[in-house]
Amino acid sequence: IREPYTNYQPEDGVEELRYLLSESESYWFIASDEDGKYWVLEGTGSSIVNALSETRYFEYYITNKDITWLICENHHGVMVLKGTIEFEHKNS
């Protein structure tokens, strides 16, 4: 994944994802734990946001199916965006 790269600490990472992801588009969701284990799941923007609103404070990654961009939020609430993310919010 190429540039650009940015990181910031939003007030609420889940709310930030509501802006970044389309509710109906399908994404790869990668969750990690402190022991270095990773789980890769496929889900819509809506299902990922709903799951994260129930379970917080672990590192996760979200990427589109083409793997041209990556979103990461670490357990400190810092959001990292890598690649050119076309803000996919199409839920007007």
N, C-alpha and C positions, 0 to 999 in steps of 0.2 A: 504494500500500500504506500503510495507516494504522498508527498506533501499536499496540502498544508497540515499543520499540527497545532492544536491549541489545548490548553487546559484551564480550568476555572472551577470554582466551588459554588454551584448554584444553591439557592436557599433550600430547594427540594429537588433531588435528582429524579424522582418519579414524575413529578410535574414537568420537569424539563424534557423527559422522554415523551410525554404527551404532545409536546411541540415538535420534537424531532422525528417521531415515527408516525407512519400512517396506521390507522386502526386496523385496516383490513389486509395490509401487505404482510407477506411472510418473511421472517428473518431467522437467522441463526442466533441462538442465545447460549452463551457459554458461562456456566457458573463454576466458581472455584471455592475450595475450602482451605483452611490453614494447613492441612496436611499435604497440599499439592495435588489433590485430586480435582479433576475437571469433569463436568457433565455438559454434553452438547445436546441441545434441544431445538426443535423447530417450533416456532409459534408466531402468531400474528402480533402486530404492535399492541393491540388491545389486550391480548392474553398475557403478554410479557409484562405490560404495565400493571395489570391486575395482580399477577403473581408477586411482583416486586412490592406492591403496596401492602402485601400481607407478610412479607419476609424481607427484613432489612439488614444492612451492615455486613455484607460480604462482598467480595469483589466479583464483578460480572463483566461480560463483554457482549456486545450486540453488533452484528454485521449484516449487511444485505447479502442476498444469495450470490451475487457476483463477487463478493469480497473486495469491493473497491473502496470501502470506508469501514471504520471501526469506532465504536463508542465503548468506553470503559468507565466504570465508576468504582473507585476503590473504597475500602472500609472506612476511610476518613471523609468520604463524601466529595472527593475531588473527581471531576468529570474530565476525561481525556477524549478528544475527537481527533481522529487521524484520517487523512484522505479528504476528498471533496464530498461532503455530505450535502446532497440536494435535500433541503429540508422537506421531508416527505409528508408533512402534515397536509392531508387532503381531506380533512374531516369538517369542512366548513358547513 
